[in-house]
C-alpha cells in the first residue's frame, strides 16, 4: 500500500541446473527497508547509504537446482500511485550471475510493485 509499511518477499527459483549460492537485492528508489528476515541456512550483509538506510541485501548460502527460496522483508513504501522497481542478482555455483534489473541482459525483467 502506498505510504505504508508492508511485508514483501523476493522469490528466487533456481532457473538453471546449478545451485544458487548468492542473492543480492537492491532496494527500490523511494522505499525504506525496515526489517530483514534471517533466512535459515543463509547469512546476509547489508549495504547502507550516508543516511544509514539499507540500500542492498546480499544473502549467501546454498539452494539446490529445482528449489526456490522466498526472502522476506518489511519495507515502507513511498506515497502516491507509483511503481517501485527492485533489482536482483542471482549467482550460481559455477560463478554465473543472472541479473533481474531491467537490463537488456535480463530481457527487461525486473521485480516491480505498483502501489496505489
FITORDREN-283494 format. One line per 8 residues: for each residue x, y, z of N, C-alpha, C. Coordinates in Angstrom, 2 decimals. Layout:
! residues N
X:Y:Z:X:Y:Z:X:Y:Z | ...
This chain:
! residues 116
0.82:-1.18:0.00:0.00:0.00:0.00:0.87:1.25:0.00 | 0.46:2.23:-0.71:1.16:3.49:-0.82:1.32:4.16:0.55 | 2.55:4.58:0.88:2.81:5.29:2.12:2.76:4.46:3.38 | 2.62:3.17:3.28:2.51:2.27:4.44:3.63:1.25:4.41 | 3.91:0.67:5.58:4.87:-0.43:5.60:4.11:-1.72:5.29 | 4.83:-2.64:4.68:4.20:-3.90:4.28:5.25:-5.00:4.25 | 4.78:-6.23:4.25:5.63:-7.42:4.19:5.75:-7.85:2.73 | 6.98:-8.05:2.27:7.23:-8.49:0.90:8.15:-9.69:0.94
8.32:-10.32:-0.20:9.31:-11.40:-0.31:9.87:-11.41:-1.72 | 11.14:-11.66:-1.78:11.81:-11.83:-3.07:11.88:-13.33:-3.32 | 11.11:-13.83:-4.29:11.10:-15.25:-4.63:12.22:-15.54:-5.62 | 13.08:-16.49:-5.27:14.22:-16.83:-6.11:14.21:-18.33:-6.41 | 13.88:-18.71:-7.65:13.98:-20.11:-8.05:15.35:-20.38:-8.67 | 15.73:-21.63:-8.72:16.95:-22.00:-9.45:16.52:-22.28:-10.88 | 16.74:-21.31:-11.76:16.31:-21.43:-13.16:17.29:-22.19:-14.04 | 18.44:-22.51:-13.50:19.42:-23.29:-14.24:19.63:-24.60:-13.50
20.37:-25.51:-14.07:20.59:-26.81:-13.43:21.78:-26.76:-12.47 | 22.00:-25.59:-11.88:23.09:-25.40:-10.91:22.50:-24.83:-9.63 | 23.21:-25.02:-8.53:22.79:-24.47:-7.24:23.01:-22.95:-7.23 | 22.16:-22.24:-6.49:22.34:-20.81:-6.25:23.15:-20.65:-4.96 | 24.14:-19.75:-4.99:24.99:-19.55:-3.82:24.94:-18.13:-3.26 | 24.40:-17.19:-4.05:24.32:-15.81:-3.57:23.16:-15.10:-4.25 | 22.46:-14.26:-3.47:21.36:-13.46:-3.98:21.55:-12.04:-3.45 | 21.60:-11.08:-4.38:21.70:-9.68:-3.98:20.45:-8.96:-4.44
19.81:-8.22:-3.51:18.65:-7.41:-3.84:18.98:-5.95:-3.56 | 18.77:-5.10:-4.56:18.95:-3.66:-4.41:17.57:-3.07:-4.15 | 17.46:-2.32:-3.06:16.18:-1.74:-2.65:15.73:-0.69:-3.67 | 14.46:-0.70:-3.98:13.89:0.24:-4.95:14.01:1.68:-4.45 | 14.19:2.60:-5.38:14.29:4.00:-5.04:12.98:4.47:-4.39 | 13.09:5.22:-3.30:11.92:5.73:-2.60:11.38:4.79:-1.54 | 11.91:3.59:-1.46:11.48:2.59:-0.48:12.47:2.59:0.67 | 11.96:2.48:1.89:12.84:2.37:3.06:12.70:0.96:3.62
13.75:0.18:3.51:13.74:-1.18:4.04:13.83:-1.10:5.56 | 12.86:-1.69:6.26:12.79:-1.59:7.71:13.35:-2.81:8.43 | 13.01:-4.01:7.94:13.40:-5.24:8.62:13.79:-6.31:7.60 | 14.83:-7.06:7.93:15.32:-8.17:7.11:15.08:-9.46:7.89 | 14.58:-10.47:7.21:14.35:-11.77:7.85:15.61:-12.62:7.71 | 16.15:-13.15:8.83:17.34:-14.01:8.74:16.95:-15.42:8.29 | 17.13:-15.69:7.00:16.74:-16.99:6.44:17.62:-18.11:7.00 | 17.02:-19.17:7.52:17.80:-20.31:7.99:18.69:-20.86:6.87
19.95:-21.12:7.20:20.89:-21.67:6.23:21.57:-20.62:5.36 | 21.21:-19.35:5.53:21.80:-18.26:4.76:22.34:-17.20:5.71 | 23.45:-16.58:5.33:23.94:-15.41:6.05:23.65:-14.20:5.17 | 23.62:-13.02:5.78:23.39:-11.84:4.95:24.21:-10.66:5.45 | 24.48:-9.76:4.52:25.11:-8.49:4.83:24.25:-7.41:4.18 | 24.31:-6.22:4.75:23.57:-5.10:4.18:24.55:-3.99:3.82 | 24.17:-3.20:2.84:24.91:-2.01:2.46:23.99:-0.83:2.77 | 24.56:0.21:3.42:23.76:1.37:3.80:24.27:2.62:3.12
23.36:3.59:2.93:23.75:4.87:2.35:24.20:5.82:3.48 | 24.52:7.05:3.14:25.03:8.04:4.10:24.02:8.32:5.21 | 22.73:8.17:4.93:21.69:8.40:5.93:21.47:7.20:6.85 | 22.16:6.10:6.57:22.01:4.89:7.38:20.91:3.96:6.92 | 20.30:4.25:5.77:19.24:3.38:5.23:19.84:2.23:4.43 | 19.24:1.06:4.55:19.71:-0.12:3.81:19.38:0.08:2.33 | 20.41:-0.05:1.48:20.20:0.08:0.03:20.33:-1.25:-0.69 | 20.95:-2.24:-0.04:21.00:-3.58:-0.64:21.23:-4.63:0.46
20.78:-5.84:0.13:20.99:-7.00:0.99:21.63:-8.07:0.13 | 22.67:-8.71:0.64:23.29:-9.83:-0.06:23.23:-11.06:0.84 | 22.53:-12.07:0.36:22.42:-13.35:1.06:23.43:-14.32:0.47 | 24.09:-15.09:1.34:24.98:-16.17:0.89:24.54:-17.46:1.56 | 24.47:-18.50:0.76:24.04:-19.80:1.24:24.05:-20.78:0.08 | 23.12:-21.70:0.10:23.06:-22.67:-0.99:21.62:-23.15:-1.16 | 21.18:-23.10:-2.40:19.87:-23.59:-2.79:20.09:-24.49:-4.00 | 19.72:-25.73:-3.89:20.00:-26.69:-4.95:19.08:-26.50:-6.17
19.52:-27.00:-7.29:18.72:-26.94:-8.52:17.35:-27.55:-8.26 | 16.31:-26.90:-8.78:14.95:-27.38:-8.60:14.27:-26.86:-7.35 | 14.98:-26.05:-6.56:14.41:-25.48:-5.34:14.15:-23.98:-5.54 | 13.43:-23.39:-4.60:13.30:-21.94:-4.56:13.29:-21.50:-3.11 | 13.63:-20.24:-2.90:13.61:-19.64:-1.57:12.91:-18.30:-1.68 | 12.10:-17.97:-0.68:11.44:-16.67:-0.59:12.13:-15.90:0.53 | 12.77:-14.79:0.18:13.49:-13.96:1.14:12.57:-12.83:1.61 | 12.00:-12.92:2.83:11.05:-11.92:3.29:11.74:-10.65:3.81
11.01:-9.54:3.70:11.46:-8.27:4.28:10.25:-7.38:4.49 | 10.42:-6.38:5.36:9.38:-5.39:5.59:9.94:-4.04:5.16 | 9.15:-3.31:4.37:9.60:-2.03:3.83:8.50:-1.00:3.94 | 8.91:0.27:4.02:8.00:1.40:4.00:7.93:1.90:2.56 | 6.73:1.88:2.01:6.53:2.28:0.61:6.43:3.80:0.47 | 6.84:4.31:-0.68:6.63:5.74:-0.93:5.14:6.03:-1.12 | 4.77:7.29:-0.96:3.37:7.70:-1.15:3.10:7.93:-2.63 | 1.84:7.73:-3.02:1.43:8.03:-4.38:1.14:6.80:-5.21
0.66:7.04:-6.39:0.35:5.99:-7.36:1.62:5.78:-8.18 | 2.50:4.90:-7.69:3.82:4.73:-8.30:4.17:3.26:-8.45 | 5.14:2.99:-9.31:5.73:1.66:-9.42:7.13:1.72:-8.84 | 7.44:0.78:-7.98:8.80:0.70:-7.43:9.49:-0.50:-8.05 | 10.75:-0.30:-8.42:11.50:-1.32:-9.14:12.73:-1.74:-8.34 | 12.71:-2.97:-7.91:13.85:-3.56:-7.22:14.79:-4.13:-8.27 | 16.03:-4.38:-7.87:16.98:-5.08:-8.73:17.46:-6.30:-7.96 | 17.66:-7.40:-8.67:18.17:-8.61:-8.04:19.23:-9.23:-8.94
20.21:-9.86:-8.29:21.31:-10.53:-8.99:21.50:-11.88:-8.33 | 21.35:-12.95:-9.11:21.43:-14.32:-8.60:22.72:-14.95:-9.10 | 23.54:-15.42:-8.16:24.82:-16.04:-8.51:24.70:-17.55:-8.32 | 25.12:-18.28:-9.36:25.09:-19.73:-9.34:26.44:-20.31:-8.94 | 26.44:-21.59:-8.57:27.65:-22.26:-8.08:28.79:-22.22:-9.09 | 28.48:-22.11:-10.38:29.54:-22.04:-11.39:30.03:-20.61:-11.64 | 29.56:-19.65:-10.81:30.01:-18.27:-10.92:29.19:-17.38:-11.84 | 28.24:-17.94:-12.57:27.39:-17.16:-13.47:26.43:-16.30:-12.65
26.37:-15.00:-12.97:25.46:-14.07:-12.30:24.34:-13.73:-13.28 | 23.11:-13.98:-12.87:21.94:-13.69:-13.70:21.27:-12.44:-13.13 | 21.20:-11.36:-13.95:20.58:-10.13:-13.46:19.06:-10.12:-13.67 | 18.38:-9.50:-12.75:16.96:-9.18:-12.86:16.85:-7.69:-12.53 | 17.30:-6.87:-13.47:17.46:-5.44:-13.21:16.92:-4.55:-14.33 | 16.10:-5.14:-15.20:15.51:-4.38:-16.29:16.44:-4.18:-17.48 | 17.65:-4.71:-17.39:18.64:-4.53:-18.45:18.32:-5.41:-19.66 | 19.05:-5.16:-20.74:18.91:-5.98:-21.94:19.27:-7.43:-21.64
20.33:-7.62:-20.84:20.75:-8.98:-20.46:19.65:-9.69:-19.68 | 18.88:-8.93:-18.87:17.78:-9.50:-18.09:16.50:-9.62:-18.91 | 16.61:-9.29:-20.21:15.45:-9.31:-21.12:14.31:-8.45:-20.57 | 14.71:-7.35:-19.89:13.74:-6.39:-19.37:13.11:-6.79:-18.05 | 13.35:-8.02:-17.58:12.71:-8.45:-16.34:13.29:-7.70:-15.14 | 12.41:-7.23:-14.27:12.81:-6.54:-13.06:11.66:-6.65:-12.05 | 11.95:-7.07:-10.81:10.89:-7.14:-9.80:10.27:-5.76:-9.59 | 8.97:-5.63:-9.89:8.28:-4.34:-9.84:6.97:-4.49:-9.09
6.67:-3.51:-8.23:5.42:-3.49:-7.50:4.74:-2.16:-7.77 | 3.47:-2.22:-8.19:2.71:-0.99:-8.42:1.91:-0.68:-7.16 | 2.08:0.52:-6.65:1.42:0.95:-5.40:0.30:1.94:-5.71 | -0.78:1.83:-4.97:-1.89:2.78:-5.10:-2.29:3.28:-3.74
